[in-house]
Amino acid sequence: MLCNRGLAMPFILGAFLLSWAATARTGNGAGNGAANGTAAADSARWLERARRVRIVRDNWGIAHIYGKSDADTVFGTIYAQAEDDFGRIERNYLEGLGMLAQAEGETAIYSDLRQRLFIDPKRLQKEFRDSPPWLKALMVAWSDGLDYFLSKHPGVSPKVLHRFEPWMALSFTEGSIGGDIEHIDLAKLRAFYGAPVHGTRVAALPVTEPVTEPVSGGSNGFAIAPRLSASRRALLWINPHTSYYFRSELQMISEQGLNAYGAVTWGQFFVYQGFNAHNGWMHTSYGGDAVDEYEETIVKRPDGPYYRYGGALEKLLVNRISISYKHGAGLGHQQFTVYYSKHGPIIRAENDAQHVDGRWIAIKLLQDPVRALAQSYLRTKTTDYSSFRKTQEMRTDTSNNTVYADADGTIAYFHGNFIPKRDPHFDFKHPVDGSNPATEWQGAHALKDTITLKNPSTGWIQNTNNWPFSAAGAASPKRENYPAYMFIRGENPRGIHAVELLTSIHDVTLDGLIAAGYDSHLTAFDVLLPPLFEAFDQLAADDSRRALLEEPIKSLRGWDRRTAADSVPTALAIFWGQELLDRERRAARDAGEPEYDYMVAHATAAMRIEALSAALAKLQHDFGTWQTAWGEINRYQRLTDDIVQPVDDAKPSLPVGFAPSRWGALASFDSPYPRTTRKIYGSEGNSFVAAVEFGPTVRAKAILSGGESGDPASPHFTDQAQMFTQGLFRDVLFSPEDVMAHAERSYQP
C-alpha cells in the first residue's frame, strides 16, 4: 500500500530526488566545516544510541534485539537487518521512493514513474515533521541505524542510497508483498506516457515489472480455539507464501513493553507477521476492494485537457516528473508530463484516444502514510483482543486479511481493514463513470460493518487468500449480508483443503498443527482428474492415443492425490495441470475470470487429452521418461545473494515434495519464472512459517527458507534448508533465558 494523508493530490517535484541523492553522496551539501560538524554530531548520537542496545544472535543466526526504549530497539533492529542483507533493504527503498532506475537502468523507468505518481519527498518530509513525537522518534532511530551501519561497514557499497533520512520510512509502511500501486499495468502506463501525446516526445523506453519479488498465489492463516487444542490454549498458524528470503526473522524487545517476534520485511521496523507474549497475527492478501478506477471523459481545450464532472468541465491537474536512470557510468534523465483528476493520477487511455477527445483512466487508492506506519507498529504492542481491535480501527491496512489468536483464548478474523463505502449499484470491479458524483467514495466503512469473526462456534478460523464465506465452516459470515466489493477473491483449492482439515480437528498440539499445515492432499485434482478419466474412456477403441495414454491414466487413477517427493503421479498430474492451465490462461484473462475457475468450467475433453499428451512429451524430453518422481524434478537451490536467484542443474540442490499452491497445496513450493533448466527450482511459497501456542507463556516452532543471512559465506545462509524442504521445525527462542542458553554471539552495534 502506498499512502498519502487525506487522499490529497500529489504534486511531485522530480528534481528533488536528484538534488537529494547528490547531497546524500557528498554529505549535507554545506561546506566542509559544516559537513564535518554534522558528521561529528551524527557519530556522537549514533554511539550514544548503540550503547543502549544489545543484539544477541542465537545458534540459527536470528537476532534478538534488546533496547532501553522502543527507539533504541528500532535502531538495533535495522542495524541487525543490514548486517544480514543490506542489499534487500536498499532495493526495497529504491523501489518505494521511485529511484530503482538509478540502480537498474532504463528498464525500471516506468516502475519509478508509477511510484512517483504518488510519492512526493517534500510531502513525506512534511508528514514526518507533523508525525506524533513517538513515531517520529522511531523513524529517526531507523535512519540512524542504517547510517550508523554504513559508517561502520565501509566495504558495503550502496547502489544509490548512501544516506537514509527519517522521512523515507513513510514510503514503505505496510509489509505485504505487492502493494496497491501494482494494480497499475506498466505496459499501459508506458503506452500512455511514452508516446508523443502531450506535446513533448517521450522516447520509446523499454518497460518491465520490477523483478524483485513475484506476487505469490497464496498464504495461509489458521486460528484454533482452546477447546480444540490439546493444551486448551489458543493456537495460531502463520504461513505466508512469498518469494524466498523476502523477510528477516527476528525479535524486538524494549523496556517500554515491546516484545514481538516474527517476520520483518527487509528495511521495516515492525514485525509484520508474528506474535508477542500475549497475541499473534497472520496476514493474508486479497481482502476487500480498496482500489478503484475512474473513467474520465476528456475534452481537449487550447489551454489543456479537461474532464467532465457532474454538469461541468474541470481542468486536469498537470505535473512534470523527472526520472533519473543509470546510463553508462553516469545518470540519464527522462521527463514526463503527468495528469491528475480529482480521483487520482491518470494511468492509461481506455480507447487509445490520446490525441482526441476520449476516455482516460484515473486510479484512486488510500494515501495515509503516518497512520499506516503507526498501525503497523502499534499492533505489535497490543496485549489482548480489545487493544488489537483498537489498532484495526485505524483502518489504513488496504491489502490484508488478519487471522488472530491470543492468550485469553480469543480467536478472530478481519477480512480487509480499510474498505471505502460505495454505492453498490455500480460495478467497482471495472472502471466506473468518473463524471458521475454518485460513484465517489463515501468515507470508509466502520470496522463493525466489515466482514469479521470472533470466537466462532466451530472453534476454528482459516483464510487462504480466499473469500471469507468459508472462514469458519458453518459459522462463517453469509455472502448475502455484504456488498460485492467487500471481497475480491472467491473460493480456492487451498480453502477447500483447509476446511477439510479443520472440520475434524481436535486435541491438536503444535506438532499436530504443523502436520495439518503441511497436509499433502492436492484438492484441485479431486475436481480436475475425473473429467480427464471420462475423456480418456470416451476415446474410440482404435484411437492411437489410447495406447500412449493408458499407463499414465492408470497411474493417475491409482494416485491418492497426495504430493510426495517419491511420487510419479504427482509429477504427471502437475505437468498435465500446468499444460491445461496454459491453454486456458489467455481466455480466462479475456473473460476477467480467475484462471483456475475458468479452466474447471471451460476446458473441453479434447483439451484435457491434448494437455496430457503434451505433459508426457515434456517429461520424456526433459527427463528421459514420464515415470519420473516429483522430487527428482522439484528442487530447492540457493547459490548466491542475488535478488532473483540463478539456478543450475549441474550444481547441488535438494528434493522437495511440496507443490504449488494453485493445486491446493497448503505448504507451497513454486516457481513463477519461465523454466530455463530441466528441473524446477522453487523461488516462492512457504517462507517464514510458525506455529504458536498462547498461554501464561508462549511456545512456538518455526522454519525459514534457507537461512537468516543473505551472505553466501555465512553458516546461516542455508543452515535451515534441509529442514525447510522436509517441513521440520525448530523451537523458537523467545524468553531471555532461552535466547542466552543458545546464544552464538552477544554484542552492541
N, C-alpha and C positions, 0 to 999 in steps of 0.2 A: 504494500500500500504506500502510495506517495501522498504527502499531506500538505495542506496549506490552510491555515485557520480561516473559518467562516466562508469557504468556497470563493474567496476573493479572486479576482482576475490577476494572473501573474504578469508582471512586466519585467522581462529578463534583460539585464544588461550584459550582452555577450562578452564585452571586453573585460568585465570584472574578473572573470576566472582567469583570463590571460594575465592581467596585471597581478592578481593574487599569486598565481603559480610562479611568476617571475620573482615576486617578493619572497615566496617560500624558499626559493633556491638560493637566495642571497641574504637572508636574514629578514629584518623588518623593513628594509628599504631606506633606512636612515643612514647617516654617516657611520664610519667605523666605530667612533667612540660610543655613539648611542647604541649601535648594534652590540658592541662588547658589553655595555652596561646591561642591556636587555638579556643577553645570553647569561651573564653572571647571576642576574636575578632569577631567571628561569632555573638555572642549575641549582641555586640555593633552595628554591621552592621544591624542586623535584627530590633533592636529597632529604629534605625535611619530611616530605610525604613518604618516601621509601623507608625511613626509619620506623614508620608506624605500620608497616606491612610485613607479613611473613608468608612466604609461599612454601608449601610442603608438597613435594612430588611423591606420590605413592609408588608402589612397585610396578604399576602399569604406566607410569609417567603422567598420571592425571593430577592436575594442580588443584590443591585445596588452599584457598587464599584467605588469610586472616587479617583483618584490619581493625583499627580502633573505631573509625566511623565508616558509614556506608561509602563515602567518597574515597577513603583510603582503600577499601576493598575493591572498588571500581578501578582505581589506579593499578593495583596489583593484578586484577583480573585481566585487563587489556595488555599489561606487560607480559603476563604468562602466555596469553594467546599469541602475542607477537613472537615470543620465543618458539612457539610450536609451528607457526605458519604465517609469517608476516605477509607473504605474497598474496594469500587469500584475503587477508584484511584489506590490503591496499586495493585489490581488484574490486571488492565489494563497494568501496567508497568511490573509486573511479567511475564505476557504473552508476552509483547513486547520485553523484554530482554531475554526471554528464561529461566526464573527462576521459572516457575509455579510449577514444580515438587517439589521444596523446600518447598512449602506450601501444596501441594495436594498429594504428594507421587508418586508411580510408574506409576499410570495411566496417568500422564502428561509428562512422559519422552519423548515420541515421538513428542508431540506437541512442547516441548522445543527443541528437535533436529531439527525439521522443522524450527523453528525460528532461531536457531543458525547456520543453513546453510548460513544465510545472515547477522546476527547481530554479529559484532565483536566490543567489547567495546573499544579496543585500536584504532581501526579505527574511531569509533564515537568520541572518545576523540580528535583525530587529526582534525576531521571535525569541532568539536566545536571550537578548537583553531584557525582554519582558517576561521571561520564564520565572516560575516560582523559585525562590532562593535555593531550596533543597535540590531541585532538579538542575539548576544552573551549576551548583557545586559538583554534581555528578558529571556533567558534561565537561567542566574544567578538568576534573580528575582524569577523565577519559582521554582527553587530548594530551594532558601532561604525561600520562602513562606511555602513550605511543611516542611522543617526542623524547622522553627520557630513554626509552628503549633504543631509539635510533642514535641517541648521543652515546650510548654505551656499546653499540654494535656497529662500528664504522664499516665493518665488512658487509653489512646488509645494504644493498643498493636499491632504494625505491625506484620504480619506473618513472613516477611523476610526483607523488606526494612526499616531499622531503620534510614537510612540517604539517602537523594537524592542528586545526583550530576547533574550539569547543562547539561552534555552531554547526560544524559538519555532521555531528551526531544526529541532527534533525533531518538529514537527507535519507536516513535509513532507520526507520523507527519501529518496524514490525518484522519479525524474523522468519516469515514463511518463505518458501521457495517460489518465486514468481509473484510479482505484485500486480496491483490493479492496472498499472501503466502498460503491462504486457498484453492487455486487450487490444492495444493499437498495433495493427499489422504494419510491419516495417516496409514491406514492398509497396503497400498502398500509400504509406506516408511518403516514400520516395517518389512514387508516381505523381503525387500532388505537388510536393515542394521541390522536386528535382527537375521539373520541366520549365520552359520559358513562359510561365503562366502570368506572373505578376509584374512584368516589365523588366525583370533582370534575368539574364540567362544563368541558370544554375547547371553546373557540369553534371553529366550523367554518371555519378559516382556509384561504385558497387555498394550493395547492401546485403548484410547478413545479420541474423539474430545473434546476439552475444552467445558464445558457446560455453560459457562458464558452467551453468547448471541446467540441464534439461528439466522441464517441469514433469515430475513423476506422476504416474497414474493413480497413486493411492497412498493412504495412510490409514492406520487402524487405531482406534481407542476403545478400550473396554473398561467399565467400572462394575465391580461386583460388591453387592451389599453384604454386610456382616453375616446375615443368616445363611448365605450360600458358601461362605468360606470356612475352612477347617478351623481357623483360629478365632472365628466370629469377629473378625476385623475386616474393614473395607479394603478392597484390593483395586489397583489401577494398572492397566496395561498401556504402556507408552510405546507406540510403534510407528514412528514417522517413516514414510518412504520418500527419500530424497536421493539426489546424486551422492555418491560416496564422498566422505571427507568434507561434507558441506558445513558441519558444525563441530565445535570443540565440546568435549565433556569436561566439566569442572564443578567445583563447589565454591560458593561465595559466603563468607562468614564475617560478621562485624559485631562490635559491642553495642550496636544500635538495633539489634533484633533481626538482622539479616542472616539467614542460614538456608540457602537454596542450592539445590544440586540438580544437574541435568545438562541438557544440550543448549549450547550458546552459539548462535550463528556468528561466524567469524567477523570480528570487529564490533560486535554489540556488547553491551554491559548488563544484560539481563538474561536470566535463564528462560529460554523460550518454551521448552517442553521439559517438565521435570517436577520437582516436589520440594517441600521443606519439611520441617518436623511435624507440621500439622495437616497439610493437604497437598494435593498434586493436581496437575493439569496437563492434558494431552490435547493438542490442536490437530484437527484435520481440515482439509480445504473444501471449498465449494459450499459455502453456507447460503445465506440469502443473497439476492441480486443487489449489489451496491454500486453498480456502474451502469450508466445509460448513455445511449447515443441519440442525438437530436438531428433530424434532417432540417437543415436551414435552407429556405428558399432565397436564393441570391439574386439581387438586382444590381447590375453594374451602372454606376454613375461616373461622370467625369472626375469626381473627386475620390473615387474608390468604390469598393463593393459595399452594398447594404444587404440586410436580410429582413424578411418580413416577421413582425411580431405583433400579434393582435391585429389591429387595423392600421398599423403604421409601419414605416420603414426605420430600422435602426442601423447605424453605421457599424461595421465590423471594426473592432479594435485592431491596430496594427503594431507589430513589434519586429525588431530586427535582432537576430541571434547569430553570433559568430561562433562557429565550431572550429576548434584547433585540432589538428591531427598530425601524427608522426609522418614526416616526409623526409626521407633520407636521414641526414644527421641532425636535421632541424625540425621545424614545425611549419605546416601549411595551414591556411585559414579559409574556411568556407562560410560565406554569408548567406543567410536565409531571411526572407520576409515572411512572417507568420501571422495568422489571423485568429481572432477570438470572437465568439459571440458571447452572449450573457451566460450560455450554458457551459462554455469551456473552449479549449483550442479546437480549431478545425484540423481534422486528421486525414481526410480524403474527400474526393468528389464521388458522389453516388453514381453519376452518369458520365463521368469523364468530360463534363462540360466546363472546363476551366476558363475558356475564352469567351463564353457567352453566359447569359443568364442560365442558372441551373440550380442543382441541389448539392450543397456541401454538408458534410457530417461533422458535428461537434461532439465531443465526449465530455461527460460530467462525472466526476468522482470526488469523494471526500478528501479534503485537504486540511488537516488539523495536526501539525507535527508535534506540538508541545504536549497536547493532551494524549496523543497516540503514544509518545515515548513514555509519558507518565503512567499510562495504563499498563504498558508492557512491563514496566519496572515494579509498580505497586502491587501487581498480582503476586509477585514473588515473596512479598512480605505479609500476605494475608494469613489469618490464623484459623478461620472457620468459614462455613458457607456464607454467613452474613457479610463478613468482610470481603470475601471473594466476589459475591454478587455486587457489592458496592463498587468494585473496580469495573465490573461489567456494565454498570450504569453509566460509565463514562462514554460508552458507545462510540469508540473510534476504530474498533477492530473490524475491518471490512472483508477479510478473506478467510476467516477461521470459524469452524465449529469448535466447541470445547467440551471435552469429557472430563468430569471432575470427581474426586473422592477425597474423604478426609477422616481424621482420627475420631470424630464424633460418630462415624458410621454413615454419614450422608453421602449419597452419590447423586450426580446431577448432570444435566446436558443443556448446552446453549447452542441452538442452530443459528450460526451467524451472530452478529452483535450490532453493528451499525447497518440498519436497513431503512432506506428512505421510504416515507409514506407517499403513495401514489394513487391516482385514480385507477382502479382495477379494470375499468372498461378498455383501457389501452393495453396493447401487447408490447411490453417493455423488453421482450426478448429480441426485438428488432428495433431499428431507429424509429422514433416517434416524431410527430409533426412539431418541429420547434417553433412554428408560428402560432401554435395554439397554447395559450396560457394554462389550459386545463391539464397539460402534460407536465407541468412543473412539479418538482418535489414539494411536499407539504410538511417539511420538517422530517425528523427521524421517528420511527416507531418507538414507543416506550418499550423498555425491556419486557414488561409484563405482557405486552401484546405480541411478542415474537414467539417462536417455537422453542419451548423449554420443557425440561423434565426435572423433577426432584423426587427421589425415592419411589420409583415406580413399583407397582405391586409385584411385578415379575422378579424383582431383585437384581436386575442387570441392565446395563446400557451399552450400546455399541454404535459406532459410526465408522464407516469405511469410505468416506467421501461420497456416500450415497444419500438418498433422501432421508428425512427424519421419521418417516412413517412406518419404519420397522425398527426404530431405535431401541424399543423395549418390548418387542413382541406384541402380545395382546394389549399391553398398557401404553402403546405408542400414541403420539399425537395423531389426530384424524385430519386427513388431507382436506376435507371439505370445510374445515374451520379456518383456513388461511388462504390469503391471496396467492396466486401462482408465482409471484415474484419473490416470495419468501423462501423458495427452494430452487436451486439451479439444476441439480442432477436428479435422475431417477434412481431406481434400484440398480445394483450391480452384482456380479457373481460373488464378490467378497462379502457383501451384505447378506446374501443368501447363506453363505458359508458360516458367517458369524452367528446368525440366528440359529442355524442348525446346531452349532456347538453349544451356545449359551442356553438354549431352551432346556437342555438336560443337565446343566452343570450343577454340582453340589459338592460341599465339603472340599472346595478347591484350595490347594496350597499355592505358594509362589511357584514351585516347580510345576504344579498342575496347570497354572495359568500360562506359564511359558509353553508347556506342551500344547495347550489349546491355541496359543498364538502361532504355533508352528505346525498346526494340523495340516496334513498333506493333501487333503481332498481338493481336487480341481473341479469345482462345481459347474463351471462353464461347459465342460464336456458331458455332463448329465443331459444338457439341453442340445448340444451340437452333434453328438455321436449318433443317437437314434435315427435322425433323418439321413445320415450318411449310410448307415446299415440298410435302411429301406431303399435308398438309391442303388446300392450295390445289388440287393436282392432283386431289383426290378430290371437289371441288365439282362438282355437277351442271352439265351444259352450259348449262342455262337458268337457273342461279343468278345473280341480278342482281349479286352481289358479284364475279363473275368480271371483269367489265369494269372495275370500280372498282379491283381489286387487281392486275390483270395487269401494268401498268407498274411499280408498286412491287416486285412479286415479281421481275420481270425485272431491276430494279436490284439487288436483293439477291442474286440468283443470280450476277450478274456481278461482285460485290464480292469483293475479295481478303481481306476481313475484317481489314483494317488501318485503324486510325484515322488521320485526317488532317484538317487544318483545311478543306481544299477538297473534302472528300468528302461527297456527298449520301447515299449508302447508310449511312455511319457514323451520321449523324443519324437516319435512318429506323430503323436497327437498334436504336439506343439508346432511342429513344422507344417502339418496339414492345416491347423487352425490359422497360422500366420499366412499361408498361401491364400486361404479363403478370405481372410480379412483384407489382404492386399487387393484382391479383386473387387471388393465392395467399398473400399475406402473413399474413392472419388465420388461414387454415387451417394454415399452417406453424407459426405460434406455438402454436396449439391442440394441434398434434401434437408440439410440442417438437423440431422439426427445423430445421436451417438453411434459410433462405428459398430460396436458390438450389437446393440439393439437392431440396427439396420441389417446387419449380417444375419442375425437369427430370423428376422422377419422376411427377408427378401432373397436369400441365397437359394438357388434352384438345385434340383438334383444333379443336373449336368455340371454346375459349378462345383458342387461338392466332390464329384468324381474326378473332375479335371484338377482340382486342388490337391487331391490325394496322389494322383499320378505325378504332379509336379513336385510334391514333397518327397516322394520316393526317388525321383530323379536327382533332386538336390542332395539328399542324403547319400545316394550312391556315388555321385560325383565327388562330394567333399570328403567322404569317409570310407569309400570302397564298398560299403554295404548299407542297406537301410536298417539292418539289425544292429544298430549302434546304441549303446547305453547313454542315457541323458548326461551322466556325469563325465563321459568322455568328450562331450560337446560343450557343456555348460561349465565355465571355468571362472575362478577368481584369480586376478593377477594385479599386482601393484608394483610398478617398476621405478617410477620417478615421482617428483613432486609437481609435475605439470598439472594445470587445471583440468585439462582433458587428457586422460591417461593414454599413452601409447600402449599398444598390445602387440604380442609377438608369439606366434605358435611355437617358435624354437626356444622360448625362454620358460622358466618354471611357472607353473600355475597349479591351482588346487581344484579338484572336482567339487561341484555344488549340486545338490539335489533339489534346491528350491526352484520355483518357476515364476514367470512374470505375473503380476497381479491381475492382468486382464483376464486370465483364465480361472480366477477365483482363489489364487494363492494368497494366503494371509501373510506368510513370510515371503516377501517378494524379492526376486533377483532378476534384473532385467538390463537390457542394453538398448538405448533409444537411437544409437548411431548406426548408419549403414555399415553392414558387416564387410570388412576388408580382409578377414582371416577365415580359415576353415572353422575354427572353434568360435564359440560365442563367449565374450568376456563381459561379465556384468559390470555396470557402472552406476546403477541406481537401484533403489529398493530399500530393504532394511538397512538402516544406518546406525544411529544410536537407538537401542531398544532396551526397555527396562520394565521390570515387574516390581511393583511397590506394595507393601503391606503397611497400613497405618494403625496406630495404637499408642499406648504410653511411650513406646519407642518405635521408630520407623525402621523397617527392614526392606532391603531392595537387592535385586540382582540385575546386572546389565551386561551388554556387549556392545562393542563399537566396531564398525567396519574397518578392518586393518589394524589401526593403532592410533594413538593420540597424536603422535608427532608427524609433521609433514616433511621431515628431514630423512632422506633415504639412509643416511649414516647412523640414525638413531636406533637403538634397540627397540624403541616403541613405534617404529614405522609399520611393522607388520606382526607385532607380538600377539595380537588378538586374531590374526587372520584365520588360523586353523580352527579356533573355537567358533569364529563367526560363520565359517562355511558349514559347521555342523550344528549350529544352534545351541552351543554350550555357553552358559553364562558364568560370570564371576560375581562374587559378593561385592556390593557397593560399600565402600568405606565411608561412613557418614559421621560417626562420633569422633571427637578429637582423639580419644584413646585408640580407636581402631586405626585412624589415619597414622598416628605416630608409631603404632606397632608394626606398620607396613611401610614406613617412610623410607624412601630411597635417597631423598635429599631435602634439606630444610635450609632456606636462605632468605635474605632480604633482596629486593630487586636491586 
